[in-house]
Amino acid sequence: SEFSSRLFELMSDVAQHPSYPEAEVKLAQENTIQQIRAGRADAGFLVNERFQKAVFGNHPYSFVVADEKSINALTRNDLRAFVTKYYIPNAAHLIVVGDIDVDKTFAEIEKAFAGWKSGTVPPEENPAVPTRDKREIYFVNRPGSIQSAIYIGNVSIPRKDKDYFAIRTANIIYGGSFYSRLTRNIREGKGYTYSPFSSANTQAKTGSFFAGAFVRNEVTGPTLLEIFYELDRMRVLPVSDEELNAAKEYSTGNFSVELASQQGLAGRINTVYTYDLDKNFINDFRPKIEGLTAADIQRVAARYFDTYRAAIVIVGDWEKVKDQVVPFGDVTIFDAEGNVVKQ
C-alpha cells in the first residue's frame, strides 16, 4: 500500500499518454502474426475460431484473430487514435482492493487522474447474431488428423440475464465439472476421451453454451451421439437431488475460494461494474445458487441446450470421418484459413 500513490501515477500515464514506439509496434505485429500461424496448426484454436463465427456471425463477439494483412497495415497512429476514442474515464472504472486508507487512496486517485478528460462514448451498432432453423455442421478439414476436435452449442444469454445462476449450475451438472454427466458418460463409461467439457459463457450483449471433446477418428460419430443424448436428457428429465446439491457446493465453494484472494475479489467486483450487475451480486451469490430447484435447471436446459438448431463444429480429417458426421446435419467444409471449400 505504501507504493499506491506512485502506482496510480504510472497507471494514469499509461492510460492517458501511450506512446507506442515504432519498434515495439513492429515487434508486437510480428509476434501476433507468429502466434496466429502457430494457432492455425492447432485443432483447439481452429475449432474455437469456427465455433465463434458460426454462433455469432457478423457480431463483434465472433472475432478471434485478425488476418495478417490487417495486422501489418496498422500504424502507431492507428493505435493512438483507437485509445483516444475508446479509452476515456467515463467508459472506465478503477477497482482497488487492499489494506488501504479510503480517504487517502481517493485523494491519490483524484490527483493522479485529474487531467484525464471525459469523452463521447462511441455508439454501439452491433448486428444481430444468426439464427438456425436446423442443425448445421461446420467442418474444418485437416487431412492426416488422427482425432476430431468437436464443439456443439449455440447462442445463450447475456451476463445480466435472470437465468445466469440457473444456466451456470446446469452447465456444472452437464459438463462443467469433473463429476459431470458428460465426463461420466464418454470418459468413464465409453473411454472416448480423457477430458470432455462444457461451458456457459456470458458476455455483456449475449453469450454461448457449448460442449466439446477431442476424440479418436473412429469414435467421432458415437461422441456426437452421446453429447446430444446427454443434452436431451437434461432437457426432458429433472436432475437428481445428489447432482444438484453437488453442483451447488462446487459453485459456492469455488466462489468462496475466489474471494479469498485480493486478485479474485477485485476480479469479481470488476464483473459487477463491467456487466452492470446488481451491486449486491457478491452477497447474493450463495443464496441465489442455494435457492435453485431441479425445475429451474430443467427449464433453462430445455431453453438453451438446443439440440435441434445446434451449431456442430468439427476439426479433423474429412475423408476418415465423413460417414460418421453426415447423418447429424448439413455440412459446410472449410480449410484451416477459414475459406469455404465445399458447401
Secondary structure, 3 states (H helix, E strand, C coil): CCCHHHHHHHHHHHHHCCCCCHHHHHHHHHHHHHHHHHHCCCHHHHHHHHHHHHHHCCCHHHCCCCCHHHHHHCCHHHHHHHHHHHCCHHHCCCCCCCCCCHHHHHHHHHHHHCCCCCCCCCCCCCCCCCCCCCCEEEEEECCCCCEEEEEEEEECCCCCCCCHHHHHHHHHHHCCCCCCHHHHHHHHHCCCCCCCEEEEEECCCCEEEEEEEEEEHHHHHHHHHHHHHHHHHHHHCCCCHHHHHHHHHHHHHHHHHHHCCHHHHHHHHHHHHHCCCCCCHHHHHHHHHHCCCHHHHHHHHHHHCCCCCCEEEEEECHHHHHHHHHHHCEEEEECCCCCEEEC
